[in-house]
Amino acid sequence: MDSVLLPHGVKRCSPWAFFFWTLPWLGLMAWGGLSAFLCLWKGLNQTNMSNVFAFALWIVFDLAVIALGAGAFFTGFLTYIIGKKELKNIINTAVIVGFICYSGAMAMLGIDIGQPIRGWFIFWHANIHSMLVEVSFCITCYLMVLAIEFIPIILENRKLEEIKELRLFGHNLHEIMAVFAATGTFLSFFHQGSLGGMFGVMYARPFAAREGFYIWPWTFFLFVLSAVACGPCFTILCTKLTEFLTRKKLVPDSAIQLLAKISAWLLSLYIVLKIFDYLAWIYGVVPRAGLTFESFFREGPYGIWLVVCEMVFCGILPAIILMTPQARKNQGWLIVACLLTCIGIVLNRFLFIIVTLAIPVMPFDRFWGYLPTWQEWGIGLAVVGYGFLVFSLAYRYLPVFPKERELNPVAGS
């Protein structure tokens, strides 16, 4: 029965092998399910969140996966709006990864708000003065766009394609995909920017506060740029991991190299602007607050080494690797550069969320530290398990990689 659901002309592992592969990811989801149940039943006292750390591990995960999932809208923009046709060989991967990231983030937010049954208040009783309301609207709408973009991929399943009505519906969706790509780009630009802008206007928190351009703090633009720089890198990482696990060539090098080259230029631009942002902050915002750069790291568990790792090892270094054609064409260096870029974005979000709240803003206050509970880790890692499970099912039963059969003729796939 399983074999009739597989894409035409490709090889997949046996059903038993696939079942055992899914067990670790189902285990992570079970851990997350138990954690979510405890948080919804007993309340957020199951976490180490407090009046100090109202934003904690889940928001770090949320902002990180939303940035990593930006490869969906940016690759769609390049493919359907700019006309980079070679990226059609990787656009399915970008869409699936984006859908996983955004749906996972929404699921975590459902637990994070404490009473998800009242989540609709965000839309019905919108606080029009809050950036987070605009973010909520855009993320929800963009998740709908991603679901619509995912539908044609699902309808290419071997059995579903036999149903004429579904086949025609999927084909018609393909024809208007440029409309959804443009819509997704518009929505993503604003919610990525507003997530950053929210921190830039926190004037009572000098570690995050920034100057800006008219009404927009620099963090608005830096969050957008960092997302479009790291999103393609995460898409490349997911593709390369799939190739490693399946021992197949799935995407032509031309598509990977084009995406990596574009990401290289965007990452380089982001790093240059981020350096200027740091300098303007250190010599502008910080002195006006009566502080020095070292003031933020004189106590507590968070040191200057976090900034050094973000900017040097996870910023400048991968930018140099990706900008160097010979290094970029080497698979090992490409993977290292993409991995460092993704780690750098996670570090950036961690600094803005956790370190910002850990630093005292009153003379009588103290530095704080934060360690998540196992329930918080469970819900966060459940998104990882969910991602592996959904992508594995998509690879097994859907023609995710259009060139798979052509690139693996010897293997019969």
VEXLUMDREN-287247 format. One record per atom (N, C-alpha, C): y, x, z. Coordinates in steps of 0.2 Angstrom, whole numbers, plus 5000, padded with zeros to 4 digits. Layout:
<rs>
YXZ...
</rs>
This chain:
<rs>
499450045000500050005000500650045000500650105004501250145004501450174998500950194994501050234988501450194983501350124983501650084978502450074979502650094985503350094987503750154985503350214984503650274983503950274976504550314975504850324969504350344963504450334957504050354951504050424951503450454950503350524947503550574952503550564959503650614964503150614969503050664972502550674978502850664985502550634989502750634996502150645000502250665007501650675011501250615013500750625016500250565017500650525023500450455023500750415028500650435035500050465036499950495043500450555045500550595040500950655041501650625042501850575038502550545039502650515046502050485048502150445055502250495060501850555060501950605065502650635065502950645059503550675058504150625061503950565061504450515064504450515072503950535075503850525082504350555086504650625085505150645089505750605088505950585082506550545081506550475085505950445084505850385088505850395096505650455098505750475105506450475107506850505103507550515104507850445105507650405100507950335100507750295106507150305108506850275114507250295120507450355121507850385126508550355126508850355120509450325119509450245121508950215119508850145121508850125128508450175132508450165139509150175142509450235140510150245142510650195141510550165135511050105133510950045138510250035139510049975143510349985150510250045153510550065160511350055160511650085155512350075155512650005154512249965150512449895149512249855155511749865159511549835165511849855171511949915172512249935178512949955178513149965172513849985170513950065169514550085168514750145166514750195172514550175178514350215183513750265182513350245177512850285175513050355171513750355170513950415166514450455171514650515169515150555173515850545171515950485167516650475165517050445171517650455171518050435177518750425175519250415180519950405178520250475175519850525176520150595173519850595166519150585165518850595159518650525156519150485154518950425151518750435144518850485141518550505134518150565136517450555134516950605137516550625131515850635132515350655127515350615121515350545123515250495117515850505112516450515115516950515110516950585106516750635110516650695106516150685100515550655102515050645097515350595091515750545093516050495088516550535084517050575086517450605082517150655078516650695080516250745077515950715071515550665072515150635067515550595062516150565064516550535059516850595054517050655057517250705053516650735048516050735051515550765047515350715042515450645043515250595038515750595032516350625033516850625028516650645021516050675021515850695014515650635010515550585013515450515009516050495005516550495008517150465004517450525000517450585002517750634998517350654992516650654993516250664987516250604982516350544985516450484981517050484977517650514980518250514977518250564971517850624972517850674967517350654961516850614963516450584958516650534953516950484957517150424953517850414951518350454955519050454954519250514950519050574952519250634949518850644942518150624943517750624937517350684937517150714943516650774943515950744943515750734936515050704935514450734938514550804938513950844941513850824948514350794952514150774959513750714959513650684954513250624954512550644957512350704956511650724958511650734966512250724969512250734977512550674980512850634976513250574979512850534983512250514981511750474985511650504992511550574993511550604999512150595003512750605000513350595004513450525007513250475003513350405005512850395011512250415010511750405016511950435022512150495021512450535027513050505030513450485026514050445028513950385032513450345029513250285032512950295039512550345040512150365046512750385051513150425049513750445054514150395056514350345052514850295054514450235058513850225056513550165059513350195066513150265067512950295073513550295078514150305075514750315079514950245081514850195077515050125079514550105085513850125084513450105090513650135096513850195096514050235102514650195105515150175101515750145103515550075107515050045104514749985107514549995114514350045116514150065123514750085127515150125123515750165127516250115129516350055126516850005128516549965134515949975136515749945143515449875142515849835139515649765138515649755130515149775126515249765119515249685117515049645121515149575120515849555119516349595121517049585120517349625115516949655111517149705106517549675101517449605100517849575095518649565097518749575103519449575106519849625102519649675100519949725096520349695090519949655087520149625081520549555081520349515086520649455087521349465092521349505096521849515101522149585100522349605094522449675092523149695095523149755098523749785101524049825095524549795092524849825086525149885087525249905093525649975095525150025096524450015095523950065097523750095090523650165090523350195084522650175084522350165090521550155090521450085087521850035087521749975084521649985076522150025073522150045066521450085065521250125069520650165068520050115068520050065073519550025073519449975067520049955065520049915058519749955053520050015052519850055046519050085046518850105052518150125053517650065051517850005054517449945053517349925045517949925042518049915035517649965031517750025033517450085029516650085030516450065036515750055037515450005032515849945031515649895026515549925019516049965018516149995011515450035010515350075015514750125015514050085014514050025017513449985017513449955010513949935007513949915000513749974995513950034996513850084992513050104993512750094999512050105000511650054997511849994996511449944993511149954986511549984982511250004975510650054976510750104980510250154981509550114984509650074989509050034991508749994986509149964982508849914976508549954971508550024971508250064966507450074969507350054974506650054977506150024972505550064971505150044966504949974966504749944971504549874972505149824971505749844974506349794973506549794966506549854963506749854956506349804951505749784953505349744949505649664949506149654954506449594954507049594950507049554945507549554940508249544943508349494947508949474950509249534954508849564958509049624962509249684958508849694952508949754948509649744945509849684942510449664939511049674944510949644950511449654955511549724957511049764958511149834959511549874953511349854947511649884941512449864941512549804943513249784942513649814948513349834954513749864959513849934957513349964953513550034951514150034946514249984942514749984937515449984941515449954947516149944950516149994956515750044956515750094962516450124963516750134957517450174958517950134962517850064962518350024966518150044974517550044975517350054982517450124984517450174980517550244981518350254983518750214979519450214980519650184987519350124988519450094994519250135000518650165000518450215005518850265006519150295001519650355002520250335005520550275004521150245007520950235014520450205016520250185023520150245027519750295024519650355028520250405029520650405024521250445025521650425031521750355032522150335038521750335045521050325045520750325051520650395053520550445049520450515051521150535053521650525050522350545052522550515058522450445059522650415066522250445072521650465071521250495076521550555079521850595074522150655076522850645078523250595075523850575077523950555084523350515086523350495093523450555098523150605097523150665102523850695101524150695095524750735094525350695097525350635099525850595102525750595110525250625112525150625120525650675123526250655124526750705126526650725133526350685137526150695144525650745145525250765139524750815139524950865135525250915137525550975133525051015129524351005131523851045127523751015121523850945120523750915114524350895110524950885114525550865110525750915105526050885099526250925094526850895091527250945087527850925084527550895077528050865073527750835067528250825061528050785056528450775050528650695051529250685051529450615053529150585059528750535058528350505063527650525064527450575060526750595060526750665063526350665069526250735071525750775067525850845067525450885063524650865063524450845069523750835070523450775066523950735063523750685059523450715052523850755050523650785043523050835044523050875050522550925051521850895052521850835055521250795056520950775049521350755045521150735038520950795034521250845034521050905030520450935033520350935040519750965043519150925041519250855040518650815039518450825031518950825027518750835020518550905018518650955023518451025022517651025025517550995030516851005033516350955031516650895029516150845026515650865021515950895015515550925010515050975013515251015018514851065020514251035024514350975027513850945031513350915026513550885020513150855015512750915012513050975011512651025008512051045013512251055020511751065025511151015025511350955025510750905025510350915018510650925013510250935007509850995007510051055010509751115010509151105015509251075021508751055026508151015023508350965019507850925015507450965010507751015007507451055002506951105006507151125012506751175016506151135018506251075021505651045024505151015018505451005012504950975007504751025003505051085003504851144999504951124991505551094990505651074983506451084982506551094975507251104973507451024972507951004975508150934974508850924971509250974971509950964968510151024964510351014958510551074954511051124958511051184957511451234960512251214958512351194952512951184949513351134954512951074956513251024961513451054967512951094970513051124977513651174976513651214971514151264971514851234970514951184966515551154965515851124972515351084975515551064982515751114987515351174987515551224991516251254989516351264983516951294981517551254983517551184982518051144984518151144991517651144995517651145002517951215004517851265001518151335002518851335002519151304997519851294996520151255001519851195003520151155008520051185015519551215016519451255023519951305024520051345018520551395019521251375020521451315016522051285017522151265025521651225027521651205034521751255039521351315038521451365043522151395043522451405037523151435037523551385040523551315039523951275042523851265050523151275052523051265059523251325063523351385059523651445062524351435064524651405059525451395060525451335065525051295065525051235070525051265077524551315078524451345085525051385086525351425082525951465083526551415085526651365081527151315083527051285090526451275091526351245098526451295103526151355103526251405108526951425109527351425104528051455105528551395104528351335104528751275104528651225109528051185109527951135113527751165120527351215121527151245127527751265131528251305129528751335133529251275135529351225131529751165133529451125138528751135139528451095145528451145151528751205151528751245156528151285158527751295152527151325153527051385148526451425149526351475144525651455141525451485136524751475133524251495138524251545142523751565147523751515152524251475153524251425159523651375158523451365152522951315151522251335152522151405153521551435154521451475160521951465165521951515170521351495175521151435175520651415180520151365176519651345179519151295176518651325171518151295169517651315165517851335157518451315155518551315148519051375147518851425143519251485142519551485135519951545134520251555128519751565122519151585125518551605120518451545116518551485118518451425114518851425108519451435109519951435103519851495099519651555101519451605097518751595093518351555096517751535092517951485087518351435088518551385083518851415077519351465079519751485073519451545070519151595073518951655070518251645067517751635072517051635070516851575066517151515068517051455065517551425060518051475058518551455054518651505049518951565051519151615046518551645043517951655047517351685044517051645039516851575040516551535035517051525029517751525030518151525024518151585020518051645022517951705018517351705015516751685018516151675015516151625009516451565010516451515005516951534999517451575001517951594995517651654991517151684994516851744990516251714985516351714979515851684974515151714976515051784976514351814977514051784984514451784989514251764996514051684995514451644992514351574991513751564987513551604983512951594978512351614982512351654987511851674991511651614996511051584996510851524999510951545007510751595009510751615017511451615019511951645015512651645017512951585017512751545012513051475011512851435017512251435019512051395025512351415031512451485032512851505038513551485038513851485032514551465032514651395033514251355030514251275031514151255038513651295041513451285048514051295053514351355052514951375056515451335055515651305049516151255048516051195052515451165052515251105055515351115063515151175065515151195072515951195074516351225070517051235071517351165072517251115068517551055068517351015075516651025077516450995083516851035089516951095089517351135094518051105094518351095088519051065088519051005091518650955090518650895093518450895101518050945103517950955110518550975113518951025110519551045113520050995114520150955109520650895110520450845115519750835115519550775120519450795127519050845128518850865135519350915138519450965134519951015137520650985139520850945134521550915135521550875142520950845144520950805150520750845156520450905155520350945161520950985164521450995160521951035162522450985166522651005172523150965176523850965173524150905174524850895171525350885177525150885183525550885189525450945193525950965197525951025201525451025206525250965209524850955214524050945212524050935205523350925202522950985202522350985200521851045199521551035192521251095190520851095184520151055186519951025180519350985181518751005177518150995178517651015174517250945173516850945168516450885166515750905163515250875166514550875164514250805162514050795156513750725155513150715159512950655160512350635163511850625158511150625160510650615155510750555151511050505154511150445150511650455144512150495146512650505140512250545135511850595137511550635132511050595128510750545131510250505128510550465122511150435124511450395119511750435113511950495115512250545110511650565105511150585108510550615104510150565101510250505103509950445099510250445092510850455091511150455085510850505080510650565083510350615079509650595077509250565082508650535080508650485075509150435076509250385071509450415064509850465064510050495057509450525054508950565057508350595054507950535052507850485056507350435054507650395048508250375047508550345042508450385035508750445036508650495030507950505028507550515032506850525031506550465027506650405029506450345026506750335019507450355018507750345012507450395007507350455009507050505005506350485003505950455007505250445006505150385001505650335002505550274998506050254993506550294992507150284988507250344983507450334977507650394973508250424975508350454980508950484983509250544978508750584976508950644972508750624964509250614960509050594953508750644949508850714951508550764947507850794950507650764955507050784958506450794954506250744949505750754945505850814940506450814937506650864932506650934935506750944942506851014945506151034947505650994948505051004951504450984946504451014940503950994935503251014936503151074939502551104941502251064946502551044951502351004957502150934955502350914949502250844947502750794949503250824951503850774954504450794951
</rs>
